[in-house]
């Protein structure tokens, strides 16, 4: 799993159709600028926040409500992010090397 690269797109939202047991669902992804978070909207009804493949918020009424929640930096959110990073690190043995390489490339 590669989580270091952020793919740029011409649009801020990505739309996908998920086919599951014959049912189709429209899924929208809104990357929150300058954060590691994305708001997922399913069928225009359910909104929640994710960091990579990890869900970080409960379902909410609107995309704006989720974005406001994710922009609020609390101790709980910091610990949540640290735990996600720790789990990613434990799954990817080369994670530390990749981070150091990215940081070295940015400083050059």
C-alpha positions as CSV (number, residue, x, y, z in Angstrom):
1,X,0.0,0.0,0.0
2,X,1.5,3.3,-1.1
3,X,0.2,6.2,1.0
4,X,3.0,8.8,0.4
5,X,2.1,10.0,-3.1
6,X,-0.8,12.3,-3.6
7,X,-2.2,12.0,-7.1
8,X,-3.3,15.3,-8.5
9,X,-6.5,15.5,-10.5
10,X,-8.0,18.4,-12.4
11,X,-11.1,18.1,-10.3
12,X,-11.4,18.2,-6.5
13,X,-14.0,15.4,-6.5
14,X,-13.7,11.9,-7.8
15,X,-16.8,10.0,-8.6
16,X,-17.1,6.2,-8.7
17,X,-19.8,3.8,-9.1
18,X,-19.6,0.8,-6.8
19,X,-21.4,-2.3,-8.0
20,X,-22.2,-4.6,-5.1
21,X,-24.5,-7.6,-5.5
22,X,-26.3,-5.9,-8.4
23,X,-26.8,-2.6,-6.5
24,X,-25.0,0.5,-7.8
25,X,-24.0,3.2,-5.5
26,X,-22.5,6.6,-6.4
27,X,-19.5,7.4,-4.3
28,X,-17.9,10.9,-4.2
29,X,-14.5,11.6,-2.7
30,X,-13.6,15.2,-1.7
31,X,-9.9,15.7,-0.7
32,X,-9.7,18.3,2.0
33,X,-6.9,20.7,1.0
34,X,-3.8,20.7,3.2
35,X,-4.9,17.7,5.2
36,X,-4.5,13.9,4.9
37,X,-8.3,13.6,5.0
38,X,-11.0,12.9,2.4
39,X,-14.7,13.2,2.7
40,X,-16.7,10.3,1.3
41,X,-20.3,10.8,0.2
42,X,-22.4,7.8,-0.7
43,X,-25.5,8.4,-2.8
44,X,-25.5,12.1,-1.7
45,X,-26.9,10.9,1.7
46,X,-24.2,9.5,3.9
47,X,-21.0,11.6,4.5
48,X,-18.0,10.5,6.6
49,X,-14.3,11.2,6.8
50,X,-11.4,8.9,6.0
51,X,-7.6,8.9,6.1
52,X,-6.4,6.6,3.4
53,X,-8.4,3.4,3.9
54,X,-9.3,4.2,7.5
55,X,-12.6,5.8,8.5
56,X,-12.1,8.6,11.1
57,X,-15.6,10.1,11.6
58,X,-19.1,8.9,12.1
59,X,-21.7,9.5,9.4
60,X,-22.9,13.1,9.3
61,X,-25.6,15.1,7.5
62,X,-23.4,17.1,5.1
63,X,-20.0,17.2,3.6
64,X,-19.3,20.6,5.2
65,X,-20.1,19.2,8.6
66,X,-17.5,16.4,8.1
67,X,-15.0,18.8,6.7
68,X,-15.4,21.1,9.7
69,X,-15.0,18.1,12.1
70,X,-11.8,17.0,10.3
71,X,-10.3,20.5,10.3
72,X,-10.7,20.8,14.1
73,X,-7.5,19.5,15.5
74,X,-8.1,17.9,18.9
75,X,-6.1,15.6,21.1
76,X,-8.5,12.7,20.0
77,X,-7.8,13.5,16.3
78,X,-4.1,13.6,16.8
79,X,-4.1,10.3,18.6
80,X,-6.3,8.8,15.9
81,X,-3.9,9.9,13.2
82,X,-0.9,8.6,15.1
83,X,-2.6,5.2,15.5
84,X,-3.4,5.1,11.8
85,X,0.2,5.9,10.9
86,X,1.4,3.3,13.4
87,X,-0.8,0.6,11.7
88,X,0.4,1.7,8.3
89,X,4.0,1.5,9.5
90,X,3.4,-2.0,10.9
91,X,1.9,-3.2,7.6
92,X,4.7,-1.7,5.4
93,X,8.2,-2.6,6.7
94,X,9.8,0.0,4.3
95,X,7.6,2.8,5.5
96,X,10.3,4.6,7.5
97,X,12.7,4.4,4.5
98,X,10.1,5.8,2.2
99,X,9.3,8.7,4.5
100,X,13.1,9.6,4.9
101,X,13.5,9.4,1.1
102,X,10.6,11.7,0.5
103,X,11.9,14.2,3.1
104,X,15.4,14.1,1.6
105,X,13.9,14.8,-1.9
106,X,12.0,17.8,-0.6
107,X,15.0,19.4,1.1
108,X,17.2,19.2,-2.1
